[in-house]
Amino acid sequence: MVKGKGINMLKLELFQLKTHEIIYKNAEKILKFIQNSDAELLVLPELALTGYKLEPLPSSCQITQEFIDEHLKEFQKALKPEQILVIGAPLFKEKEIYNSAYLVSKENIEVIAEKYLLFPGVDDQFTPGITRKIFKFKNFKIGVILCFELRAPEIFREFFKQGVNLVLVIAQWPVSRISHWDALLSARAIENRFFVAGVNALGFSKIVSPEGDTIKCAKDEECTLYAQISSEVPQLPYPIRSPFLKLYPNKVKTLEELKRIIENRRKKGQTFVFTNGCFDILHAGHVDYLQKARKLGDFLVVGLNSDSSVKKIKGKHRPVNPEVFRAQVLSALECVDYIVIFEEETPEKLIKELRPDILVKGADWEEDKIVGADFVKSYGGKVERIRFTYQISTTAIIEKILSNLVK
């Protein structure tokens, strides 16, 4: 138990609920847990209310958002004024289903996280979500992670940047990989120096201190874990470093280097996204487009038209910026993983060499007009067309500059 005083203390209780396919049995246990708990922050696992089986049984009701809301309101009524509840349950929205975490208090019910990293073959019925809210309770800033996302240190580091001092991991983590669960909970706490509380429906829930020490842990039986934690964490004798490593020149690869990288990353099950362009004067439209492209997979390769290629397409006065400068600016974008420069007017040859899993182009292109689209689809790849958020272009920027000079 971590000692502290008064308002800096938080009474935390996890319920390692083994979810049943009959929902009312889960609901009864959750209600009883709430009624018997003297904690302030109550936490239940991923999909604690329904489990993964969302198809209704012959004896059960149709699972809809109204059905979920009715149960959450019952839990809300059972809460004491000083209590809040974090619980995993589906979110039905615009014909999509999201694996979500809800925050329930006496005053409000809201979705605070939607699972973005979905586990293949398990989360197939869900759509990747984008909601990720940090909430404040007492002296704590709290973030929520859902199961498979525990393997993404980037999410935890973003929480660290936002001043979070407690992360809740709600999960249905398989016992066959429980050693990973145990190690990752501790590692995330140590590397970011905040509390991590993991509640797993399948067992071995754990609360970890910022020093990486286990405060409380469970076996695989249904149980609760209770702890008092303090927001006053002793200062380290050394700083937590967030170094800026100037690695971006390495993002520019030759075709052969890139092929080796892609092969290695594919062996790890990662999805390769490809797009291309001149990116002459980088603007908000480019950045938004590239960020959306990167979200479609695990790494984004940008095929960049060479200077001679741009001249053939845009005319003798282009590019404004030489390929070395354009590559350097693109390299500074976190969403761009690799860049390969090509000499041809179209990336067709490059696409055939690299064989992307997902080929991306702007929504202003009809799919049958996208270079390489038929080839990518021939081996089971996907073609995605991204709508533009900003109606802006390099040509329009140049024209505006010239018109202002004339004035």
C-alpha positions as CSV (number, residue, x, y, z in Angstrom):
1,M,0.0,0.0,0.0
2,V,1.3,3.5,-0.9
3,K,1.0,5.9,2.0
4,G,-0.2,9.5,1.8
5,K,-2.5,12.1,3.3
6,G,-6.0,13.4,2.9
7,I,-7.1,14.5,-0.5
8,N,-4.0,13.1,-2.2
9,M,-5.2,9.6,-1.4
10,L,-7.4,7.6,-3.8
11,K,-9.2,4.4,-2.8
12,L,-9.1,2.1,-5.8
13,E,-10.8,-1.2,-6.3
14,L,-10.7,-3.6,-9.3
15,F,-13.2,-6.3,-9.9
16,Q,-11.7,-9.3,-11.7
17,L,-15.1,-10.4,-13.1
18,K,-15.2,-13.5,-15.1
19,T,-17.7,-12.5,-17.8
20,H,-20.6,-14.9,-18.5
21,E,-22.4,-15.1,-21.8
22,I,-25.7,-14.6,-20.0
23,I,-25.6,-10.8,-19.5
24,Y,-28.0,-10.5,-16.5
25,K,-25.5,-12.7,-14.5
26,N,-22.7,-10.2,-15.2
27,A,-25.1,-7.3,-14.3
28,E,-26.1,-8.9,-11.0
29,K,-22.4,-9.3,-10.0
30,I,-21.5,-5.8,-11.0
31,L,-24.4,-4.3,-9.1
32,K,-23.4,-6.3,-6.0
33,F,-19.8,-5.2,-6.4
34,I,-20.8,-1.5,-6.5
35,Q,-23.2,-1.9,-3.5
36,N,-20.5,-3.6,-1.4
37,S,-17.5,-1.4,-2.3
38,D,-16.2,1.4,-0.1
39,A,-13.7,2.5,-2.8
40,E,-13.9,5.8,-4.7
41,L,-12.7,4.5,-8.1
42,L,-14.2,1.2,-9.1
43,V,-12.9,-0.5,-12.2
44,L,-14.2,-3.5,-14.2
45,P,-12.6,-5.4,-17.2
46,E,-13.0,-5.0,-20.9
47,L,-16.6,-5.9,-22.1
48,A,-17.4,-6.7,-18.4
49,L,-21.1,-6.4,-19.1
50,T,-21.5,-8.5,-22.2
51,G,-18.3,-10.4,-22.9
52,Y,-17.3,-10.8,-26.5
53,K,-20.4,-12.8,-27.5
54,L,-22.7,-10.0,-28.7
55,E,-25.2,-12.2,-30.6
56,P,-28.2,-12.6,-28.2
57,L,-28.9,-16.0,-26.8
58,P,-32.5,-17.5,-27.2
59,S,-33.3,-16.5,-23.7
60,S,-31.8,-13.0,-23.7
61,C,-32.7,-9.6,-25.1
62,Q,-31.4,-8.0,-28.3
63,I,-28.2,-6.2,-27.4
64,T,-28.5,-2.6,-28.5
65,Q,-27.2,0.8,-27.2
66,E,-30.5,1.2,-25.3
67,F,-29.9,-2.1,-23.7
68,I,-26.4,-1.1,-22.6
69,D,-27.6,2.3,-21.4
70,E,-30.3,0.7,-19.2
71,H,-27.7,-1.3,-17.4
72,L,-25.3,1.6,-17.0
73,K,-28.1,3.7,-15.5
74,E,-28.8,0.9,-12.9
75,F,-25.1,0.9,-12.0
76,Q,-25.3,4.7,-11.8
77,K,-28.1,4.5,-9.3
78,A,-26.1,2.1,-7.1
79,L,-23.1,4.4,-6.9
80,K,-22.5,6.4,-3.8
81,P,-22.1,10.2,-4.4
82,E,-18.3,10.1,-3.9
83,Q,-17.8,7.1,-6.3
84,I,-17.1,6.7,-10.0
85,L,-17.1,3.6,-12.1
86,V,-15.0,2.6,-15.2
87,I,-16.5,-0.3,-17.1
88,G,-15.9,-2.0,-20.4
89,A,-19.0,-2.4,-22.7
90,P,-19.9,-2.1,-26.4
91,L,-20.9,1.2,-27.9
92,F,-23.4,1.1,-30.8
93,K,-23.0,4.2,-33.0
94,E,-24.1,4.8,-36.6
95,K,-24.3,1.1,-37.5
96,E,-20.9,0.5,-36.1
97,I,-19.9,-1.2,-32.8
98,Y,-16.9,0.0,-30.7
99,N,-15.2,-1.9,-27.9
100,S,-15.4,0.9,-25.3
101,A,-14.8,2.1,-21.8
102,Y,-17.5,4.1,-20.0
103,L,-17.1,6.5,-17.1
104,V,-20.1,6.4,-14.8
105,S,-20.7,8.9,-12.0
106,K,-23.8,10.1,-10.2
107,E,-24.1,13.0,-12.6
108,N,-23.0,11.5,-15.9
109,I,-22.4,8.5,-18.2
110,E,-19.9,9.0,-21.0
111,V,-17.5,7.0,-23.2
112,I,-13.9,7.8,-22.3
113,A,-12.1,5.3,-24.6
114,E,-12.7,3.3,-27.7
115,K,-10.3,0.5,-28.5
116,Y,-8.2,1.6,-31.5
117,L,-5.8,-1.4,-31.7
118,L,-8.0,-4.3,-32.4
119,F,-6.8,-7.9,-31.9
120,P,-7.1,-9.9,-35.2
121,G,-9.7,-12.6,-35.1
122,V,-11.0,-11.5,-31.7
123,D,-12.1,-7.9,-32.2
124,D,-13.4,-8.4,-35.8
125,Q,-16.9,-7.3,-34.9
126,F,-15.7,-4.0,-33.7
127,T,-14.6,-0.8,-35.6
128,P,-11.4,1.0,-34.5
129,G,-12.3,3.9,-32.3
130,I,-10.8,7.3,-31.9
131,T,-12.1,8.5,-28.5
132,R,-9.5,8.8,-25.8
133,K,-10.4,11.1,-23.0
134,I,-8.2,11.9,-19.9
135,F,-10.4,12.6,-16.9
136,K,-9.6,14.1,-13.5
137,F,-10.7,12.6,-10.2
138,K,-9.4,14.0,-6.9
139,N,-5.7,14.7,-7.4
140,F,-5.4,12.2,-10.2
141,K,-5.4,12.6,-14.0
142,I,-6.5,9.2,-15.4
143,G,-6.2,7.6,-18.8
144,V,-7.7,4.3,-20.0
145,I,-6.2,1.6,-22.2
146,L,-8.1,-1.4,-23.6
147,C,-6.3,-4.8,-23.6
148,F,-4.2,-5.2,-26.8
149,E,-3.3,-1.5,-26.6
150,L,-1.0,-2.4,-23.7
151,R,1.5,-3.4,-26.4
152,A,1.6,0.2,-27.7
153,P,4.1,2.3,-25.6
154,E,3.2,5.3,-27.8
155,I,-0.2,5.7,-26.1
156,F,1.3,5.6,-22.6
157,R,3.9,8.1,-23.6
158,E,1.2,10.5,-24.8
159,F,-0.5,10.1,-21.4
160,F,2.8,10.9,-19.8
161,K,3.1,14.1,-21.9
162,Q,-0.4,15.1,-20.7
163,G,0.4,14.7,-17.1
164,V,-1.5,11.5,-16.4
165,N,-0.5,9.8,-13.1
166,L,-2.8,6.8,-13.2
167,V,-3.5,4.5,-16.2
168,L,-6.3,1.9,-16.1
169,V,-5.9,-1.1,-18.3
170,I,-9.1,-3.0,-18.8
171,A,-8.7,-6.3,-20.5
172,Q,-9.7,-9.9,-21.5
173,W,-6.0,-10.9,-21.8
174,P,-5.4,-14.7,-22.5
175,V,-3.7,-16.7,-19.7
176,S,-1.4,-18.2,-22.4
177,R,0.4,-14.9,-22.7
178,I,0.0,-13.7,-19.1
179,S,3.8,-13.3,-18.7
180,H,3.6,-10.6,-21.3
181,W,0.7,-8.9,-19.4
182,D,2.7,-9.0,-16.2
183,A,5.9,-7.6,-17.7
184,L,4.2,-4.9,-19.8
185,L,2.1,-3.5,-16.9
186,S,5.3,-3.1,-14.9
187,A,7.3,-1.7,-17.8
188,R,4.7,0.9,-18.6
189,A,4.7,2.1,-15.0
190,I,8.5,2.3,-14.7
191,E,9.1,4.0,-18.1
192,N,6.5,6.7,-17.5
193,R,6.6,6.8,-13.7
194,F,2.9,6.6,-13.0
195,F,0.5,4.1,-11.4
196,V,-0.8,1.3,-13.7
197,A,-3.8,-0.7,-12.7
198,G,-4.7,-3.7,-14.9
199,V,-8.0,-5.5,-14.4
200,N,-8.2,-8.7,-16.5
201,A,-11.4,-10.8,-16.8
202,L,-9.2,-13.9,-17.4
203,G,-7.1,-13.4,-14.2
204,F,-3.9,-12.0,-12.8
205,S,-5.0,-8.4,-12.4
206,K,-2.4,-6.2,-10.9
207,I,-1.8,-2.7,-9.5
208,V,1.7,-1.4,-10.0
209,S,3.5,1.6,-8.4
210,P,5.5,4.2,-10.4
211,E,8.6,2.4,-9.2
212,G,7.4,-0.8,-10.8
213,D,6.6,-2.5,-7.5
214,T,3.5,-4.7,-7.3
215,I,1.0,-3.2,-4.8
216,K,-1.6,-5.8,-5.2
217,C,-2.1,-8.8,-7.5
218,A,-4.6,-11.6,-8.1
219,K,-4.6,-15.2,-9.3
220,D,-7.1,-16.5,-11.9
221,E,-10.2,-16.7,-9.6
222,E,-13.0,-14.1,-9.6
223,C,-12.0,-11.5,-6.9
224,T,-11.5,-7.9,-6.1
225,L,-8.2,-5.9,-5.5
226,Y,-8.3,-2.9,-3.2
227,A,-5.5,-0.4,-2.7
228,Q,-5.0,3.2,-1.5
229,I,-2.6,5.1,-3.7
230,S,-1.2,8.6,-3.3
231,S,-0.8,11.2,-6.0
232,E,2.3,12.4,-4.1
233,V,5.1,10.2,-5.7
234,P,8.6,10.6,-4.3
235,Q,10.9,12.4,-6.7
236,L,13.4,10.3,-8.6
237,P,17.2,10.8,-8.1
238,Y,17.4,11.1,-11.9
239,P,15.2,12.7,-14.5
240,I,12.8,10.9,-17.0
241,R,14.3,11.8,-20.3
242,S,12.3,12.4,-23.5
243,P,15.2,12.8,-26.0
244,F,14.7,14.2,-29.4
245,L,16.7,12.0,-31.6
246,K,17.4,13.4,-35.0
247,L,16.8,10.2,-36.9
248,Y,14.7,11.5,-39.7
249,P,17.4,11.6,-42.5
250,N,17.3,7.8,-42.2
251,K,13.7,7.8,-43.3
252,V,14.8,8.2,-46.9
253,K,15.5,4.7,-48.3
254,T,16.7,3.2,-51.5
255,L,14.3,0.7,-53.1
256,E,16.4,-2.3,-52.0
257,E,16.7,-1.0,-48.4
258,L,12.9,-0.5,-48.3
259,K,12.1,-4.0,-49.6
260,R,14.2,-5.5,-46.8
261,I,12.5,-3.4,-44.2
262,I,9.0,-4.2,-45.5
263,E,9.8,-7.9,-45.5
264,N,11.0,-7.8,-41.9
265,R,8.0,-5.8,-40.7
266,R,5.6,-8.1,-42.5
267,K,7.1,-11.1,-40.7
268,K,5.9,-9.4,-37.5
269,G,2.4,-9.2,-38.9
270,Q,2.4,-5.4,-39.6
271,T,0.4,-3.7,-42.3
272,F,2.2,-1.6,-45.0
273,V,0.5,1.5,-46.3
274,F,1.7,3.3,-49.4
275,T,0.9,6.7,-51.0
276,N,2.8,9.1,-53.2
277,G,3.0,12.7,-54.3
278,C,5.2,15.7,-55.0
279,F,4.7,17.4,-51.7
280,D,6.3,20.5,-53.1
281,I,5.2,23.2,-50.6
282,L,4.0,21.2,-47.6
283,H,0.6,22.5,-46.3
284,A,-2.2,21.5,-43.8
285,G,-3.9,19.4,-46.5
286,H,-0.8,17.3,-47.0
287,V,-0.3,16.7,-43.3
288,D,-4.0,15.8,-42.7
289,Y,-3.9,13.4,-45.6
290,L,-0.7,11.7,-44.5
291,Q,-1.9,11.4,-40.9
292,K,-5.1,9.7,-42.1
293,A,-3.1,7.4,-44.4
294,R,-0.8,6.3,-41.5
295,K,-3.8,5.4,-39.3
296,L,-4.8,2.7,-41.8
297,G,-1.9,0.5,-41.0
298,D,1.4,0.0,-39.0
299,F,3.8,2.0,-41.2
300,L,3.5,4.5,-44.0
301,V,5.8,4.6,-47.0
302,V,5.7,7.8,-49.1
303,G,6.8,7.6,-52.8
304,L,8.2,11.0,-53.5
305,N,8.5,12.3,-57.1
306,S,12.0,13.3,-58.0
307,D,12.8,16.8,-59.3
308,S,12.9,15.5,-62.9
309,S,9.6,13.7,-62.4
310,V,7.9,16.8,-61.0
311,K,9.1,18.9,-64.0
312,K,7.5,16.4,-66.4
313,I,4.2,16.5,-64.5
314,K,4.0,20.2,-63.3
315,G,6.2,22.1,-65.8
316,K,9.6,23.6,-66.0
317,H,9.1,26.0,-63.0
318,R,8.4,23.2,-60.6
319,P,9.3,22.0,-58.1
320,V,9.7,25.0,-55.9
321,N,11.7,23.0,-53.4
322,P,14.3,20.4,-54.5
323,E,13.7,16.7,-53.6
324,V,16.3,16.9,-50.8
325,F,14.4,19.7,-49.1
326,R,11.0,18.0,-49.7
327,A,12.2,14.7,-48.3
328,Q,13.7,16.5,-45.2
329,V,10.4,18.2,-44.4
330,L,8.4,15.0,-44.9
331,S,10.8,13.2,-42.7
332,A,10.0,15.5,-39.8
333,L,6.4,14.3,-39.8
334,E,5.8,11.6,-37.2
335,C,3.2,9.9,-39.4
336,V,5.7,9.3,-42.2
337,D,7.8,6.2,-41.6
338,Y,9.8,5.9,-44.8
339,I,10.4,7.8,-48.0
340,V,11.5,6.5,-51.4
341,I,12.2,8.8,-54.3
342,F,11.2,7.7,-57.8
343,E,12.0,9.1,-61.2
344,E,9.0,8.0,-63.3
345,E,5.9,10.1,-63.8
346,T,3.8,7.6,-61.9
347,P,4.5,5.2,-59.0
348,E,3.4,2.1,-60.9
349,K,6.8,0.5,-61.1
350,L,7.4,1.3,-57.4
351,I,4.0,-0.2,-56.4
352,K,4.7,-3.4,-58.3
353,E,8.1,-3.7,-56.6
354,L,6.9,-3.0,-53.0
355,R,3.4,-4.6,-53.2
356,P,1.7,-2.5,-50.5
357,D,-1.1,-4.0,-48.3
358,I,-3.0,-0.7,-48.6
359,L,-2.7,1.8,-51.4
360,V,-3.9,5.3,-50.6
361,K,-5.0,8.2,-52.8
362,G,-7.1,11.3,-52.5
363,A,-10.9,10.9,-52.8
364,D,-10.7,13.2,-55.9
365,W,-9.4,10.2,-57.8
366,E,-11.9,7.6,-59.0
367,E,-10.7,4.1,-58.0
368,D,-10.4,2.9,-61.6
369,K,-8.1,5.8,-62.4
370,I,-5.7,5.2,-59.5
371,V,-2.3,4.0,-60.7
372,G,-1.6,0.5,-59.3
373,A,-5.1,0.0,-57.9
374,D,-5.9,-3.1,-60.0
375,F,-2.5,-4.6,-59.3
376,V,-2.9,-4.1,-55.5
377,K,-6.4,-5.6,-55.5
378,S,-5.1,-8.6,-57.6
379,Y,-3.2,-10.1,-54.6
380,G,-5.8,-9.2,-52.0
381,G,-4.6,-5.7,-51.1
382,K,-6.9,-2.7,-50.4
383,V,-7.3,0.7,-52.1
384,E,-8.4,3.5,-49.8
385,R,-9.5,7.0,-51.0
386,I,-9.2,9.7,-48.4
387,R,-11.4,12.8,-48.4
388,F,-9.7,16.1,-48.1
389,T,-10.4,18.2,-45.0
390,Y,-8.7,21.3,-46.4
391,Q,-9.4,22.7,-49.8
392,I,-5.9,23.8,-50.5
393,S,-3.1,23.0,-52.9
394,T,0.5,23.9,-53.7
395,T,-0.6,25.5,-57.0
396,A,-3.2,27.7,-55.1
397,I,-0.5,28.8,-52.6
398,I,1.9,29.8,-55.5
399,E,-0.9,31.7,-57.2
400,K,-1.8,33.6,-54.1
401,I,1.9,34.6,-53.5
402,L,2.2,35.8,-57.1
403,S,-1.0,37.8,-56.9
404,N,0.1,39.5,-53.7
405,L,3.4,40.4,-55.4
406,V,1.6,42.0,-58.3
407,K,-0.5,44.1,-55.8
